[in-house]
């Protein structure tokens, strides 16, 4: 039985201008490979003609089962479009989709996209293996935990939660050999010439209301046993708790901590259940600086009571210590408590999931009702941060990593945006990206009405 795992064509994040093969896909592939299953992989974003190459592969291979990975809510339409294309080209192919968004919104996803036959809910390694074995042996799929589907009458069926893998060290190394790691898009150009994302743990025990990670893993945390980590994702209160270890982290090769600091006001932090205080955030940043460790802060604006004065204070508070300004617009991701709260109160104004990327406002604030105005405020705050003299000086920092980051972002990304706004120079465009709708039109096919919404 032939199984093809697809990561559909995506639009690359223009700020990064690079792509990292999905750590989840590579881990899943390694597990299936160890189970001696006949597997293939296509990371469509790296293809010269993403939709056309996918079509060609489906026509030639006619896989028995296709898996479609949807890593985040913003990519759900890409996944649905890929499923629709596969089903048209190979009607007998069974399609199963996995990832956070389809796990949280399984019934909605199945009903919105009839091409999808099953959804793998939650962690995929064991569920997908058992699913493929059951398909091969024609066993009863209702006995496979972690599956969602619609029965013959269109009723939603969920077979029940699958227990998490307790020991992540039992997982094989990710299947990097199945990915095109030498593709020019692959890397983290803001960090250096070579870089990728590696997962050393899964989940989180905290309950930040906006976070899909803790919701997906049900506030459970498991770890692998890493030998060397380049940077750590942590929390302000944990940095303070483990401050005696900071020199050891640096000596082990850690150069940066990524902290979810979010905001500069305690009432907002309490409202999103952040479980740390502004004083703790300040102390953590000072500690990292004292131990010569860089601070990457993920930050959130767009809160309901937020004012222009708040944003000025926000920039002043974080601007003194943060090296990587990870600014985002707070977004109600489906499956999170924050989503449920915003849906119940009617705050969500934009239901276009492609905009649920933390870069576009989908909810107004009390002060700003226009979402486009909030998007402008976000971009303007980014410019205000990076065009400050203290950030421009970092272009010549003695820290080679900090120097590289700022030279990449300021001279390539920010400068490109500035010359576009002043002189009308063209913005950077992903050379190989094509909207699914444009691809179908290019092929001379009329779009059926039922596909219009799925090809946004």
C-alpha positions as a Python dict, from the first residue, in 0.01 Angstrom:
ca = {
    (1, 'X'): (0, 0, 0),
    (2, 'X'): (140, 335, -107),
    (3, 'X'): (118, 629, 136),
    (4, 'X'): (206, 985, 40),
    (5, 'X'): (239, 1258, 304),
    (6, 'X'): (184, 1607, 167),
    (7, 'X'): (273, 1941, 320),
    (8, 'X'): (66, 2157, 81),
    (9, 'X'): (192, 2466, -106),
    (10, 'X'): (221, 2761, 130),
    (11, 'X'): (303, 3126, 107),
    (12, 'X'): (631, 3185, 287),
    (13, 'X'): (635, 3435, 572),
    (14, 'X'): (776, 3745, 405),
    (15, 'X'): (962, 3861, 715),
    (16, 'X'): (1167, 3541, 723),
    (17, 'X'): (1183, 3469, 348),
    (18, 'X'): (1269, 3110, 418),
    (19, 'X'): (1107, 2775, 485),
    (20, 'X'): (1178, 2500, 735),
    (21, 'X'): (1052, 2147, 662),
    (22, 'X'): (784, 2065, 918),
    (23, 'X'): (940, 1901, 1226),
    (24, 'X'): (608, 1722, 1281),
    (25, 'X'): (608, 1575, 930),
    (26, 'X'): (969, 1462, 953),
    (27, 'X'): (909, 1294, 1289),
    (28, 'X'): (594, 1125, 1161),
    (29, 'X'): (772, 999, 849),
    (30, 'X'): (1056, 854, 1054),
    (31, 'X'): (808, 663, 1270),
    (32, 'X'): (621, 525, 968),
    (33, 'X'): (951, 430, 803),
    (34, 'X'): (1054, 238, 1116),
    (35, 'X'): (722, 54, 1094),
    (36, 'X'): (824, -60, 742),
    (37, 'X'): (539, 120, 569),
    (38, 'X'): (569, 224, 203),
    (39, 'X'): (596, 602, 236),
    (40, 'X'): (668, 906, 24),
    (41, 'X'): (683, 1276, 110),
    (42, 'X'): (622, 1597, -78),
    (43, 'X'): (695, 1935, 78),
    (44, 'X'): (517, 2130, -195),
    (45, 'X'): (639, 2475, -86),
    (46, 'X'): (986, 2382, -206),
    (47, 'X'): (873, 2278, -553),
    (48, 'X'): (931, 2504, -852),
    (49, 'X'): (568, 2458, -959),
    (50, 'X'): (398, 2355, -632),
    (51, 'X'): (42, 2284, -749),
    (52, 'X'): (146, 2152, -1089),
    (53, 'X'): (409, 1921, -941),
    (54, 'X'): (155, 1791, -690),
    (55, 'X'): (-89, 1720, -971),
    (56, 'X'): (178, 1538, -1170),
    (57, 'X'): (277, 1324, -873),
    (58, 'X'): (-83, 1221, -797),
    (59, 'X'): (-151, 1138, -1162),
    (60, 'X'): (162, 922, -1188),
    (61, 'X'): (167, 752, -848),
    (62, 'X'): (-205, 720, -766),
    (63, 'X'): (-128, 663, -395),
    (64, 'X'): (-369, 446, -196),
    (65, 'X'): (-367, 691, 95),
    (66, 'X'): (-267, 1058, 108),
    (67, 'X'): (-196, 1233, 436),
    (68, 'X'): (-219, 1612, 445),
    (69, 'X'): (-43, 1808, 717),
    (70, 'X'): (-194, 2136, 838),
    (71, 'X'): (47, 2285, 1088),
    (72, 'X'): (-162, 2590, 1180),
    (73, 'X'): (-500, 2755, 1130),
    (74, 'X'): (-365, 2995, 866),
    (75, 'X'): (-280, 2695, 644),
    (76, 'X'): (-617, 2517, 660),
    (77, 'X'): (-734, 2640, 317),
    (78, 'X'): (-408, 2519, 160),
    (79, 'X'): (-480, 2178, 307),
    (80, 'X'): (-840, 2176, 185),
    (81, 'X'): (-733, 2282, -164),
    (82, 'X'): (-474, 2004, -175),
    (83, 'X'): (-736, 1750, -65),
    (84, 'X'): (-979, 1869, -333),
    (85, 'X'): (-713, 1844, -603),
    (86, 'X'): (-606, 1495, -496),
    (87, 'X'): (-964, 1368, -488),
    (88, 'X'): (-1042, 1503, -835),
    (89, 'X'): (-727, 1344, -980),
    (90, 'X'): (-754, 1015, -793),
    (91, 'X'): (-1107, 956, -659),
    (92, 'X'): (-1022, 621, -502),
    (93, 'X'): (-738, 765, -293),
    (94, 'X'): (-823, 784, 78),
    (95, 'X'): (-738, 1124, 229),
    (96, 'X'): (-656, 1178, 595),
    (97, 'X'): (-567, 1518, 737),
    (98, 'X'): (-383, 1598, 1060),
    (99, 'X'): (-258, 1893, 1260),
    (100, 'X'): (-378, 2133, 1528),
    (101, 'X'): (-658, 2309, 1340),
    (102, 'X'): (-826, 1999, 1194),
    (103, 'X'): (-791, 1828, 1532),
    (104, 'X'): (-972, 2112, 1709),
    (105, 'X'): (-1224, 2172, 1430),
    (106, 'X'): (-1266, 1817, 1299),
    (107, 'X'): (-1640, 1825, 1229),
    (108, 'X'): (-1628, 2169, 1067),
    (109, 'X'): (-1330, 2069, 851),
    (110, 'X'): (-1489, 1744, 731),
    (111, 'X'): (-1814, 1917, 640),
    (112, 'X'): (-1641, 2214, 474),
    (113, 'X'): (-1423, 1989, 257),
    (114, 'X'): (-1594, 1666, 144),
    (115, 'X'): (-1269, 1551, -21),
    (116, 'X'): (-1128, 1473, 327),
    (117, 'X'): (-1223, 1123, 439),
    (118, 'X'): (-1065, 1114, 786),
    (119, 'X'): (-895, 1339, 1036),
    (120, 'X'): (-616, 1223, 1263),
    (121, 'X'): (-693, 1398, 1591),
    (122, 'X'): (-398, 1475, 1818),
    (123, 'X'): (-57, 1311, 1806),
    (124, 'X'): (-17, 1128, 1479),
    (125, 'X'): (252, 861, 1497),
    (126, 'X'): (57, 571, 1649),
    (127, 'X'): (-284, 670, 1514),
    (128, 'X'): (-166, 698, 1154),
    (129, 'X'): (27, 371, 1176),
    (130, 'X'): (-277, 185, 1304),
    (131, 'X'): (-498, 359, 1048),
    (132, 'X'): (-277, 251, 757),
    (133, 'X'): (-256, -107, 890),
    (134, 'X'): (-635, -116, 923),
    (135, 'X'): (-683, 14, 568),
    (136, 'X'): (-441, -246, 438),
    (137, 'X'): (-616, -532, 622),
    (138, 'X'): (-967, -386, 572),
    (139, 'X'): (-1018, -382, 948),
    (140, 'X'): (-1281, -184, 1138),
    (141, 'X'): (-1159, 178, 1150),
    (142, 'X'): (-1396, 263, 1434),
    (143, 'X'): (-1158, 75, 1662),
    (144, 'X'): (-866, 305, 1579),
    (145, 'X'): (-844, 571, 1849),
    (146, 'X'): (-786, 929, 1741),
    (147, 'X'): (-991, 918, 1420),
    (148, 'X'): (-1271, 1153, 1315),
    (149, 'X'): (-1495, 1104, 1011),
    (150, 'X'): (-1850, 1134, 880),
    (151, 'X'): (-2056, 815, 847),
    (152, 'X'): (-2279, 727, 550),
    (153, 'X'): (-2555, 952, 683),
    (154, 'X'): (-2321, 1246, 739),
    (155, 'X'): (-2309, 1205, 1117),
    (156, 'X'): (-1986, 1306, 1285),
    (157, 'X'): (-1796, 1015, 1442),
    (158, 'X'): (-1499, 1042, 1679),
    (159, 'X'): (-1337, 724, 1799),
    (160, 'X'): (-1194, 876, 2117),
    (161, 'X'): (-872, 1027, 2244),
    (162, 'X'): (-549, 838, 2196),
    (163, 'X'): (-307, 847, 2491),
    (164, 'X'): (8, 1048, 2430),
    (165, 'X'): (344, 883, 2371),
    (166, 'X'): (494, 895, 2719),
    (167, 'X'): (863, 855, 2633),
    (168, 'X'): (965, 1075, 2340),
    (169, 'X'): (1311, 916, 2341),
    (170, 'X'): (1148, 607, 2189),
    (171, 'X'): (1087, 805, 1871),
    (172, 'X'): (1341, 773, 1588),
    (173, 'X'): (1539, 1068, 1462),
    (174, 'X'): (1336, 1285, 1221),
    (175, 'X'): (1355, 1173, 858),
    (176, 'X'): (1571, 1457, 727),
    (177, 'X'): (1682, 1231, 443),
    (178, 'X'): (1333, 1253, 295),
    (179, 'X'): (1338, 1634, 284),
    (180, 'X'): (1521, 1860, 45),
    (181, 'X'): (1746, 2015, 309),
    (182, 'X'): (1973, 2171, 45),
    (183, 'X'): (1696, 2378, -114),
    (184, 'X'): (1783, 2751, -113),
    (185, 'X'): (1464, 2831, 80),
    (186, 'X'): (1553, 2597, 367),
    (187, 'X'): (1709, 2765, 667),
    (188, 'X'): (1673, 3044, 920),
    (189, 'X'): (1847, 3336, 749),
    (190, 'X'): (1793, 3565, 1047),
    (191, 'X'): (2002, 3325, 1260),
    (192, 'X'): (2282, 3226, 1022),
    (193, 'X'): (2367, 3054, 697),
    (194, 'X'): (2245, 2715, 817),
    (195, 'X'): (1958, 2654, 1053),
    (196, 'X'): (1644, 2454, 1114),
    (197, 'X'): (1377, 2401, 1377),
    (198, 'X'): (1409, 2097, 1604),
    (199, 'X'): (1154, 1984, 1862),
    (200, 'X'): (1299, 1864, 2193),
    (201, 'X'): (968, 1849, 2376),
    (202, 'X'): (593, 1848, 2327),
    (203, 'X'): (326, 2041, 2512),
    (204, 'X'): (315, 2287, 2800),
    (205, 'X'): (179, 2262, 3153),
    (206, 'X'): (63, 2624, 3164),
    (207, 'X'): (-279, 2744, 3050),
    (208, 'X'): (-231, 3072, 2860),
    (209, 'X'): (-576, 3127, 2714),
    (210, 'X'): (-456, 3214, 2361),
    (211, 'X'): (-208, 2927, 2321),
    (212, 'X'): (-297, 2631, 2097),
    (213, 'X'): (7, 2432, 2210),
    (214, 'X'): (-111, 2374, 2565),
    (215, 'X'): (-467, 2309, 2441),
    (216, 'X'): (-353, 2056, 2180),
    (217, 'X'): (-145, 1860, 2430),
    (218, 'X'): (-397, 1906, 2711),
    (219, 'X'): (-149, 2090, 2938),
    (220, 'X'): (86, 1790, 2944),
    (221, 'X'): (460, 1832, 2886),
    (222, 'X'): (705, 1565, 2773),
    (223, 'X'): (1067, 1602, 2674),
    (224, 'X'): (1345, 1433, 2483),
    (225, 'X'): (1701, 1416, 2613),
    (226, 'X'): (1890, 1671, 2399),
    (227, 'X'): (2269, 1684, 2400),
    (228, 'X'): (2303, 2031, 2252),
    (229, 'X'): (2050, 2310, 2205),
    (230, 'X'): (2124, 2638, 2028),
    (231, 'X'): (1844, 2836, 2190),
    (232, 'X'): (1571, 2773, 2442),
    (233, 'X'): (1203, 2855, 2458),
    (234, 'X'): (1111, 2939, 2816),
    (235, 'X'): (912, 3164, 3050),
    (236, 'X'): (1010, 3461, 3263),
    (237, 'X'): (930, 3286, 3591),
    (238, 'X'): (1134, 2979, 3489),
    (239, 'X'): (1436, 3191, 3396),
    (240, 'X'): (1422, 3344, 3744),
    (241, 'X'): (1381, 3002, 3906),
    (242, 'X'): (1679, 2857, 3718),
    (243, 'X'): (1903, 3163, 3714),
    (244, 'X'): (2189, 2965, 3869),
    (245, 'X'): (2199, 2757, 3548),
    (246, 'X'): (2231, 3044, 3302),
    (247, 'X'): (2610, 3042, 3281),
    (248, 'X'): (2597, 2668, 3220),
    (249, 'X'): (2348, 2714, 2939),
    (250, 'X'): (2578, 2963, 2769),
    (251, 'X'): (2880, 2736, 2807),
    (252, 'X'): (2677, 2450, 2655),
    (253, 'X'): (2617, 2654, 2339),
    (254, 'X'): (2287, 2828, 2413),
    (255, 'X'): (2300, 3184, 2284),
    (256, 'X'): (1939, 3296, 2309),
    (257, 'X'): (1621, 3247, 2513),
    (258, 'X'): (1281, 3283, 2353),
    (259, 'X'): (1037, 3417, 2612),
    (260, 'X'): (663, 3461, 2580),
    (261, 'X'): (653, 3797, 2760),
    (262, 'X'): (343, 3918, 2570),
    (263, 'X'): (266, 4256, 2731),
    (264, 'X'): (376, 4520, 2979),
    (265, 'X'): (62, 4546, 3195),
    (266, 'X'): (-34, 4304, 3470),
    (267, 'X'): (-410, 4329, 3412),
    (268, 'X'): (-366, 4217, 3050),
    (269, 'X'): (-135, 3932, 3152),
    (270, 'X'): (-393, 3814, 3405),
    (271, 'X'): (-665, 3836, 3141),
    (272, 'X'): (-482, 3593, 2912),
    (273, 'X'): (-373, 3369, 3205),
    (274, 'X'): (-4, 3430, 3146),
    (275, 'X'): (90, 3340, 3505),
    (276, 'X'): (381, 3578, 3529),
    (277, 'X'): (401, 3942, 3631),
    (278, 'X'): (554, 4246, 3465),
    (279, 'X'): (815, 4257, 3741),
    (280, 'X'): (910, 3896, 3664),
    (281, 'X'): (939, 3975, 3293),
    (282, 'X'): (1171, 4266, 3370),
    (283, 'X'): (1385, 4058, 3608),
    (284, 'X'): (1413, 3775, 3355),
    (285, 'X'): (1528, 4006, 3076),
    (286, 'X'): (1787, 4166, 3306),
    (287, 'X'): (1916, 3824, 3413),
    (288, 'X'): (1961, 3706, 3055),
    (289, 'X'): (2144, 4026, 2964),
    (290, 'X'): (2365, 3991, 3270),
    (291, 'X'): (2467, 3643, 3155),
    (292, 'X'): (2528, 3759, 2797),
    (293, 'X'): (2231, 3570, 2655),
    (294, 'X'): (2015, 3722, 2384),
    (295, 'X'): (1644, 3784, 2441),
    (296, 'X'): (1389, 3686, 2178),
    (297, 'X'): (1052, 3805, 2305),
    (298, 'X'): (717, 3701, 2164),
    (299, 'X'): (480, 3991, 2223),
    (300, 'X'): (111, 4057, 2169),
    (301, 'X'): (-73, 4377, 2084),
    (302, 'X'): (-437, 4432, 1988),
    (303, 'X'): (-596, 4383, 2332),
    (304, 'X'): (-949, 4517, 2382),
    (305, 'X'): (-866, 4805, 2619),
    (306, 'X'): (-537, 4895, 2447),
    (307, 'X'): (-468, 5260, 2364),
    (308, 'X'): (-202, 5447, 2172),
    (309, 'X'): (-43, 5543, 2503),
    (310, 'X'): (-27, 5176, 2596),
    (311, 'X'): (165, 5095, 2277),
    (312, 'X'): (412, 5376, 2341),
    (313, 'X'): (475, 5240, 2691),
    (314, 'X'): (495, 4885, 2549),
    (315, 'X'): (773, 4984, 2308),
    (316, 'X'): (963, 5171, 2577),
    (317, 'X'): (937, 4879, 2823),
    (318, 'X'): (1057, 4602, 2592),
    (319, 'X'): (1280, 4808, 2365),
    (320, 'X'): (1551, 4840, 2627),
    (321, 'X'): (1619, 4466, 2659),
    (322, 'X'): (1479, 4274, 2361),
    (323, 'X'): (1712, 4165, 2079),
    (324, 'X'): (1457, 3986, 1861),
    (325, 'X'): (1128, 4177, 1862),
    (326, 'X'): (872, 3901, 1802),
    (327, 'X'): (568, 4124, 1768),
    (328, 'X'): (230, 3962, 1702),
    (329, 'X'): (-136, 4060, 1698),
    (330, 'X'): (-336, 3858, 1950),
    (331, 'X'): (-537, 3599, 1758),
    (332, 'X'): (-821, 3370, 1874),
    (333, 'X'): (-695, 3036, 1743),
    (334, 'X'): (-971, 2772, 1725),
    (335, 'X'): (-944, 2522, 2007),
    (336, 'X'): (-816, 2771, 2263),
    (337, 'X'): (-1012, 2915, 2558),
    (338, 'X'): (-949, 3260, 2413),
    (339, 'X'): (-1124, 3160, 2088),
    (340, 'X'): (-1427, 3035, 2278),
    (341, 'X'): (-1442, 3353, 2486),
    (342, 'X'): (-1409, 3584, 2184),
    (343, 'X'): (-1666, 3385, 1986),
    (344, 'X'): (-1919, 3401, 2272),
    (345, 'X'): (-1873, 3776, 2318),
    (346, 'X'): (-1897, 3842, 1942),
    (347, 'X'): (-1554, 4006, 1924),
    (348, 'X'): (-1433, 3814, 1617),
    (349, 'X'): (-1486, 4026, 1307),
    (350, 'X'): (-1286, 3833, 1046),
    (351, 'X'): (-1356, 3459, 1002),
    (352, 'X'): (-1111, 3418, 715),
    (353, 'X'): (-880, 3156, 866),
    (354, 'X'): (-591, 3249, 637),
    (355, 'X'): (-560, 3570, 838),
    (356, 'X'): (-519, 3381, 1166),
    (357, 'X'): (-141, 3411, 1144),
    (358, 'X'): (-72, 3660, 1425),
    (359, 'X'): (23, 3916, 1159),
    (360, 'X'): (-332, 4027, 1073),
    (361, 'X'): (-596, 4165, 1307),
    (362, 'X'): (-918, 3964, 1314),
    (363, 'X'): (-1072, 4146, 1613),
    (364, 'X'): (-1114, 4520, 1680),
    (365, 'X'): (-1014, 4697, 1999),
    (366, 'X'): (-1233, 4938, 2190),
    (367, 'X'): (-1032, 5229, 2045),
    (368, 'X'): (-979, 5098, 1688),
    (369, 'X'): (-1268, 4928, 1509),
    (370, 'X'): (-1105, 4914, 1165),
    (371, 'X'): (-896, 4596, 1123),
    (372, 'X'): (-685, 4750, 846),
    (373, 'X'): (-595, 5033, 1082),
    (374, 'X'): (-481, 4777, 1340),
    (375, 'X'): (-268, 4609, 1074),
    (376, 'X'): (-110, 4947, 1000),
    (377, 'X'): (-46, 5004, 1370),
    (378, 'X'): (130, 4665, 1388),
    (379, 'X'): (358, 4743, 1093),
    (380, 'X'): (430, 5090, 1224),
    (381, 'X'): (531, 4954, 1565),
    (382, 'X'): (773, 4714, 1398),
    (383, 'X'): (929, 5003, 1205),
    (384, 'X'): (951, 5217, 1516),
    (385, 'X'): (1141, 4941, 1693),
    (386, 'X'): (1394, 4851, 1424),
    (387, 'X'): (1467, 5202, 1299),
    (388, 'X'): (1568, 5327, 1643),
    (389, 'X'): (1936, 5433, 1672),
    (390, 'X'): (2003, 5164, 1935),
    (391, 'X'): (1890, 4896, 1687),
    (392, 'X'): (2085, 5041, 1395),
    (393, 'X'): (2398, 5034, 1611),
    (394, 'X'): (2351, 4657, 1644),
    (395, 'X'): (2437, 4630, 1274),
    (396, 'X'): (2795, 4660, 1397),
    (397, 'X'): (2762, 4460, 1718),
    (398, 'X'): (3057, 4250, 1835),
    (399, 'X'): (2807, 3967, 1885),
    (400, 'X'): (2816, 3795, 1543),
    (401, 'X'): (2470, 3638, 1583),
    (402, 'X'): (2306, 3965, 1684),
    (403, 'X'): (2492, 4147, 1410),
    (404, 'X'): (2379, 3893, 1149),
    (405, 'X'): (2014, 3910, 1262),
    (406, 'X'): (1994, 4285, 1243),
    (407, 'X'): (2178, 4303, 911),
    (408, 'X'): (1936, 4052, 764),
    (409, 'X'): (1621, 4213, 895),
    (410, 'X'): (1713, 4580, 855),
    (411, 'X'): (1910, 4573, 528),
    (412, 'X'): (1691, 4319, 347),
    (413, 'X'): (1341, 4317, 493),
    (414, 'X'): (1295, 4662, 649),
    (415, 'X'): (1490, 4845, 378),
    (416, 'X'): (1283, 4672, 108),
    (417, 'X'): (962, 4787, 279),
    (418, 'X'): (1092, 5141, 323),
    (419, 'X'): (1198, 5183, -42),
    (420, 'X'): (862, 5042, -150),
    (421, 'X'): (674, 5297, 58),
    (422, 'X'): (892, 5592, -44),
    (423, 'X'): (990, 5515, -405),
    (424, 'X'): (743, 5247, -506),
    (425, 'X'): (1011, 4982, -547),
    (426, 'X'): (863, 4630, -571),
    (427, 'X'): (826, 4429, -251),
    (428, 'X'): (988, 4088, -223),
    (429, 'X'): (767, 3819, -375),
    (430, 'X'): (807, 3443, -330),
    (431, 'X'): (911, 3336, -683),
    (432, 'X'): (736, 2998, -688),
    (433, 'X'): (413, 3085, -505),
    (434, 'X'): (80, 3059, -685),
    (435, 'X'): (-270, 3082, -545),
    (436, 'X'): (-470, 2764, -598),
    (437, 'X'): (-746, 2959, -774),
    (438, 'X'): (-492, 3103, -1020),
    (439, 'X'): (-352, 2758, -1081),
    (440, 'X'): (-694, 2619, -1173),
    (441, 'X'): (-772, 2917, -1394),
    (442, 'X'): (-435, 2874, -1563),
    (443, 'X'): (-538, 2518, -1647),
    (444, 'X'): (-850, 2655, -1810),
    (445, 'X'): (-1093, 2498, -1564),
    (446, 'X'): (-1406, 2673, -1443),
    (447, 'X'): (-1440, 2673, -1068),
    (448, 'X'): (-1748, 2487, -937),
    (449, 'X'): (-1941, 2706, -689),
    (450, 'X'): (-1869, 2468, -401),
    (451, 'X'): (-1494, 2522, -447),
    (452, 'X'): (-1505, 2901, -452),
    (453, 'X'): (-1475, 2942, -74),
    (454, 'X'): (-1208, 2676, -45),
    (455, 'X'): (-986, 2851, -299),
    (456, 'X'): (-958, 3186, -124),
}
